[in-house]
Amino acid sequence: MRQYDDPVEVRRGETEDPDQFLWRGRLWKVRAVVAHWVETGPWWQAAPADRVDPVAERELWRVEAGRGIPTGAQESYGVFDLSFDWADGRWQLVGCQD
């Protein structure tokens, strides 16, 4: 999977999962959520008395998304990792496999 750190604009669906995202001027429609998880900051580097700040968490979705007509021969699709950073409220595309 190629790694990225690109800003994206995400529209959520009824379930609050990503439904569409705009990346590099192209609109991608999410066909399936493959995985969903939360990552925290480097808690192992904190002193024993320190508490991990929950705001340092980021939420990730691995989604299968496509552009174009799903049954068409010209359809572009891939698997993307989308990240939402709770600290700054930004979405990023952090990985892509196509």
Buried (B, 14 or more C-beta within 10 A) or exposed (E): EEEBEEEBEBEEEEEEBBBBBBBEEEEBBBEEBEEEEEEEBEEEEEEEEEEEEEEBBBBBBBBBBBBEEEEEEEEEBBBBBBBBBBEEEEBBBBBBEE
